[in-house]
């Protein structure tokens, strides 16, 4: 049977011990496997179809483990892109987890609630409560309690077709009302590049909420630490410690607009987008290398780069804050908050373990047609260390 199976070489399922993780490696691995399963399932050879089912069972097990990050599309099925979103959200949650843990320790100086798109968001739950995250995703997509109540109240004498049309309108109206409130740089998958889809619009809404929540928490942390310094100013001055770092200022929309403004076609637009630089890093470095797009889409590429730039802006701010925390450990020890410093070096692999994600994240050793290889892409942590040397 082995000689009949299509062969695949994928990046090793890494659990990188880094402070600035990138998505390309894990996204490419899962996307390639998902694409392979689809190809094998279409085979007319029973042994290949059977092996596809075995591989899908393993992949579905990982997907269940990461279900909190799953878009759970109902009408759309693009496995490669679904896995990209899952990995994107897993990586996004890493800094949010650190933020919430630090905020919990200085809770008297910070707030955990922020209104976004008319929704009161509990940022602590957003990063730590799986059920809350699922409920929020359902609400955004038009599957929340309010819309379900409206559906239940529909006239009982409607034909099946009329009832479904009414349900689709209720769900669509809820989604569109939120989507219309988004800043323009998030309004992708609305047909500008040829693709319009409600479930992908819901992804953009969730991207906005999580990025704004991260931004809010960074602001709260800076304010909270400022409050601590003010409350213990005598200790601070006596220790001669440095002030808070200066946050990074970045207009992501302006960067995106400038990159594609004079491009003649999609090929040139993509090339220009990939050449965007921020804080000395090019965008492909922030992503961890090229993505193996088996499904080509201008919308997905623009969304990927936009999301990464916005995520990096906030992560860089948190990175600077953690560096600063590492320099002022004597202050935290003096005021009884020495526990804060453990979050300075909490890396992505440790975070995955805290989330109950095994290392490696998937075991492919029983599949003889899949070979894993270690990629040699330089990490952002390595680049930072080299530039500081």
Residue pairs with C-beta under 8 A, 6 or more apart in sequence:
1 47
1 48
1 51
2 368
2 369
4 45
4 47
4 48
5 40
5 47
5 48
5 51
5 368
5 369
6 36
6 39
6 40
6 48
6 369
7 369
7 370
7 371
8 32
8 33
8 36
8 369
8 370
8 371
9 370
9 371
9 372
9 373
10 28
10 29
10 32
10 33
10 364
10 370
10 371
10 372
10 373
11 25
11 26
11 28
11 29
11 372
11 373
11 374
11 375
12 25
12 29
12 360
12 372
12 373
12 374
12 375
13 26
13 29
13 360
13 361
13 362
13 364
13 372
14 25
14 26
14 360
14 374
15 348
15 349
15 352
15 359
15 360
15 361
16 25
16 347
16 348
16 349
16 379
17 347
17 348
17 349
17 350
18 347
18 348
18 349
18 379
18 380
18 381
19 319
19 322
19 345
19 347
19 348
19 381
20 315
20 319
20 379
20 380
20 381
20 384
21 91
21 94
21 288
21 348
22 91
22 285
22 286
22 287
22 288
22 289
22 377
22 379
22 380
23 84
23 87
23 88
23 91
23 287
23 288
23 308
24 287
24 288
24 289
24 290
24 291
24 377
25 288
25 289
25 375
25 377
26 87
26 90
26 361
27 83
27 84
27 87
27 88
27 291
28 291
28 292
29 362
29 372
30 59
30 62
30 83
30 86
30 87
30 362
31 79
31 80
31 81
31 83
31 84
31 291
31 292
31 294
32 80
32 292
32 294
33 55
33 59
33 364
33 370
34 59
34 79
34 80
34 82
34 83
35 79
35 80
35 294
36 55
36 370
37 52
37 55
37 56
37 59
37 79
38 79
40 48
40 49
40 51
40 52
40 55
41 49
41 52
41 53
41 56
43 49
43 52
51 367
51 369
54 367
55 367
55 370
58 362
58 363
58 364
58 367
59 362
62 361
62 362
63 70
63 86
65 356
65 357
66 86
66 90
66 357
67 130
67 134
68 130
68 133
68 134
69 85
69 86
69 87
69 89
69 90
69 93
70 82
70 85
70 86
71 82
71 85
71 86
71 137
71 199
71 202
71 203
72 137
73 82
73 199
74 199
75 198
75 199
76 197
76 199
76 200
78 295
80 293
80 294
80 295
81 295
81 297
81 300
84 291
84 300
84 304
85 203
88 304
88 307
89 210
90 352
91 311
91 348
92 210
92 211
92 214
92 311
93 127
93 355
94 348
94 351
95 214
95 314
95 315
95 318
96 123
96 126
96 127
96 210
96 213
96 214
96 217
97 127
97 128
97 351
97 354
97 355
98 318
98 322
98 343
98 346
98 351
99 123
99 127
99 214
99 217
99 218
99 221
99 318
100 123
100 124
100 127
100 128
100 217
101 343
102 221
102 340
102 343
103 110
103 112
103 124
103 217
103 220
103 221
103 224
104 124
105 337
105 339
105 340
106 221
106 224
106 225
106 227
106 228
106 337
106 340
109 223
109 224
109 225
109 227
109 228
110 220
110 221
110 223
110 224
111 220
112 122
112 123
112 124
113 120
113 121
113 122
113 123
114 120
114 121
114 123
114 212
114 213
114 216
115 121
116 208
116 209
116 212
116 213
117 178
117 181
117 182
117 205
117 208
117 209
118 178
118 181
119 136
119 139
119 209
121 136
121 209
121 213
122 132
123 213
123 216
123 217
125 132
125 133
126 132
126 133
126 136
126 209
126 210
126 213
127 213
135 144
136 206
136 209
137 202
137 206
138 144
139 145
139 146
140 175
140 178
140 202
140 205
140 206
140 209
141 171
141 175
141 198
141 199
141 202
142 170
142 171
142 172
142 173
142 174
142 175
143 171
144 174
146 174
147 170
147 171
147 174
150 170
151 166
151 167
151 170
154 163
154 166
154 167
158 166
171 198
172 198
175 198
175 201
175 202
175 205
176 201
178 205
179 187
179 190
179 201
179 204
179 205
182 204
182 205
182 208
183 208
183 253
184 253
185 252
185 253
185 256
185 306
186 204
186 205
186 207
186 208
186 306
187 204
188 200
188 204
188 299
188 302
188 303
188 306
189 195
189 196
189 197
189 200
189 201
189 203
189 204
189 299
189 303
190 196
190 201
192 299
193 266
193 297
193 298
193 299
193 302
194 298
194 299
195 297
195 298
195 299
200 299
203 303
204 303
207 303
207 307
207 310
211 307
211 310
211 311
211 314
214 311
214 314
214 315
214 318
215 314
218 247
218 314
218 317
218 318
218 321
221 318
221 321
222 244
222 247
222 321
225 244
225 321
226 244
228 335
228 337
229 236
229 244
232 331
232 334
232 335
235 331
235 334
235 335
236 331
239 328
239 330
239 331
239 334
241 327
241 328
241 330
241 331
242 324
242 327
242 328
244 321
244 324
245 320
245 321
245 323
245 324
246 320
247 317
247 320
248 279
248 313
248 316
248 317
248 320
250 278
250 309
250 313
252 306
252 309
252 310
252 313
255 276
255 278
255 309
256 273
256 276
256 302
256 305
256 306
256 309
259 269
259 272
259 273
259 275
259 276
260 269
260 272
260 273
263 269
263 271
263 272
266 298
269 298
270 298
270 301
273 283
273 301
273 302
273 305
274 282
274 283
274 284
274 305
275 282
275 283
276 282
276 283
276 305
276 309
277 283
278 286
278 309
278 312
278 313
279 312
279 316
280 387
281 312
281 380
281 383
283 305
283 308
283 309
284 290
285 378
285 380
285 383
286 308
286 309
286 312
286 380
287 304
287 305
287 308
288 377
288 379
289 375
289 377
291 304
293 300
293 301
322 343
322 344
323 344
325 332
325 340
325 341
325 343
325 344
326 341
326 344
326 345
329 338
329 341
332 338
332 340
332 341
349 359
352 359
352 361
353 359
364 370
364 372
